[in-house]
Structures are given as structure tokens and as C-alpha cells.
Amino acid sequence: MATTMGSSIEHFTKTLLNLAKDVRTKADLMFRDLIEPSDLYCKHYTATNSILIEQANEIWQGLHQSRTQMLFSKENHFNQMHQLNLLKRQVKSDTLSPSKTLIAPAL
């Protein structure tokens, strides 16, 4: 003959086991539906991101090198134009002043 206390404890134990089973089932479901896809996405993102960063660095290096060369060329051009303007002014002032004559150096 089962006692009331014994049947209550047995029913309570079954309820707890069912609750634990339900929690485990929901945890597995959440793991399959949320965590695994998120992990897969993170791994894919990290791998893709690494490749893209490498490609971007290669592009940046080429761009930086080209820009540096362009700046050197620009500075060289400005220096040459400045020298040209100085020479033009010197030639112009030499042609306007008749007192200066060209003398060939003695050999």
C-alpha cells in the first residue's frame, strides 16, 4: 500500500525529471538553432575578413607607393618651374639692360 508521502515524492521526482528533460531539450534546440549557426557565421566572417584585410593592405600599399611617387614628381615639377621662372627673369633682365655685354672667355 502506497503512502501519500511516498506517492507525493514519486510524483515530485517524475515532475523534476520531466522538467530537466524539457530544459535539456530546449537547450539542445537553442544550441542547434542559435549557437551553431552563429559559430559558423563567426568562423566564416573571420576567414573572409582576413582575406579581405590582406587584399586591402595590398591595394593600400600600391596606392601609397603611387601617391608618394606622385608627390615627389609634383615637387620636382614645381622646383623645375621655379628654376625656369628664375632663368626667364634673368634672361629678360639681361636683354633689357644694354650695358651688359657677353665677353667670350680667353683661351
N, C-alpha and C positions, 0 to 999 in steps of 0.2 A: 504494500500500500504506500503510495507516494504521499509525502507530506507537502503541505502548502509551501513551506520554506524551500524544500528541495525542488519542487516544480518551478518556483519563482526564480531560484538561482539558475536552473537549467534553461529557462526561458530567457533570462537576462544574458547568460553566456551565449546562447544562439543568436540573440539580437546583436550582441557585441561582435561576434564573428561575422555576421552578415554585414554589419556596418563597416568592419575592417575590410571585408571583401569588396564592398561598394566603393570605399575610399581608394583601395588599390586599383580597381577597375577604372575609376575616374582619373587617377594619377597616370596610369598607363595610356589612357586615351589622350590626356593632355600632353603627355610626352610625345606620342606619335603625331598629334595634330599641331602642336605648337613648337616644342623644343627641337625635334629632329629637323623640321623644315628651316627653323631659324639657324641651327648649326650649319646646315647645308648652305644656306644663303651666306652666312658669315664666311665660310671657307671659300665659296665661290667668289664673293666680293673681295676677300683678301688676295686671292690668287690673281683675279682680274685687275685689281687696284695696283698690285706690284708690277704687273706687266705695263699698265698704263703710265705709272710713275717712271719706269725705266724709259719708255718711249718719249715721254715728255722731257725727261732730262737730256736725252739725245737731241731732241729738237731745240731745247733751250741752249745747249752748248753750241750748236751750229748758228743759231740766231745771235748769241752773244759774240761769237767769233766774227760773224759778218758785220755786226754793229760796230765792234771795236775797229775792224779794218776800215769801215766807212768813216768813222770819226778821225782816224789817222789820215785818211785820204782828204777829208774835208779840211783838216788843219793844214796839211801840206798845200792844198789848193789856195787857202787864204794866205799862207805865207808867200807863195809864189805870186799871187795877185798883188800883195803888198810890195814885194820887190819890184814887180813890173811897174806899179804906180810910181815908186820912187825913181826908177830909171826914166820913166816918161817925163817926170818933173825935171829931172836933171838934164835930159836932152832938150826939153823945152827952154829951160833957163839958159843953157849953153847956146842955143840958137838965137835967143833974144838978145844976149849981150855980145855985141861985136868986138869988145876989147879982148876977149879970149880967143886965142888962135891955137890951132893944133901945130905942134912942133914935133917933127919926127925925131926920134931919139938918135943920137950919134952912134955910129957903129965903129 
